[in-house]
């Protein structure tokens, strides 16, 4: 023992993170940070891959849309986790969410497959990847929304 009162580390960790469950907190903030990093990386990398202003604007616009979708995904998934912890969402009521998550992953995977088979330029690959990601996350958000609409 180091002389600390019992449970002080648990209370300090809960105060630093939040009083809500870690899965709800991590879903929200992981998506927010991921979205901001996506835009920052696109702004940093895309101008070095192309000199065309329309491609740069299109790429940054696609990154902003993907970022907004990630923000929405984070907020909705946090709400789903909180509803599940309250017991307001049974497993059978989450079928739409699971279908949406699977469909979103399939759309994103198909988009990535198309990008590699079309032999695009590097800037085209970045923009195509951002669009595939934005579409996949949007479908996942619809699945999360369906779970929240079934919550008691």
C-alpha positions, -999 to +999 in steps of 0.1 A: +000+000+000+012+035-008-010+052+018-037+064-006-073+060+006-090+030-011-108+038-043-091+072-049-078+061-082-112+050-093-128+084-083-100+103-099-104+084-132-141+089-132-137+126-126-112+129-155-132+109-180-169+113-170-195+096-149-210+079-179-199+044-191-166+043-209-182+028-241-205+058-244-177+083-237-153+066-260-178+063-289-185+100-288-150+114-283-133+088-305-155+098-334-150+135-328-112+132-326-112+109-356-132+134-377-110+163-368-079+142-376-094+132-409-099+169-420-064+178-407-047+150-426-066+158-458-056+195-456-020+185-449-016+157-475-039+165-505-022+197-517+010+178-521-007+152-543-023+176-567-020+211-579-055+214-592-076+238-570-109+220-578-095+187-566-082+203-534-116+219-527-134+187-535-112+167-513-114+191-483-152+192-488-154+154-488-133+154-456-156+179-439-187+158-449-170+126-435-161+146-404-197+157-399-209+121-404-183+109-378-196+136-353-232+124-359-221+088-356-204+096-322-234+113-308-258+086-319-236+057-307-232+074-274-270+076-271-274+040-280-248+029-254-266+050-227-300+036-237-285+001-236-271+007-201-305+020-189-321-012-203-342+007-227-330-012-258-333-050-259-311-070-282-340-078-305-346-041-309-311-035-322-315-055-355-317-023-376-285-010-359-266-043-367-279-043-402-269-007-407-234-013-393-229-043-416-242-025-446-220+005-439-190-017-436-199-034-469-204-001-487-170+012-474-153-020-484-169-020-518-157+016-522-122+007-512-122-022-537-134+001-565-106+026-557-079+000-560-093-016-592-099+017-610-062+027-608-069+063-599-044+091-593-033+096-557-056+125-552-085+105-568-078+077-543-079+101-514-112+117-525-127+083-534-117+070-500-133+100-482-165+096-502-167+058-495-161+065-458-187+092-457-213+070-474-205+040-451-208+062-419-240+077-431-256+043-435-242+033-400-259+064-386-292+053-401-288+020-383-281+037-350-311+060-355-333+029-360-322+016-326-329+049-309-363+051-325-371+016-309-359+027-275-385+027-247 
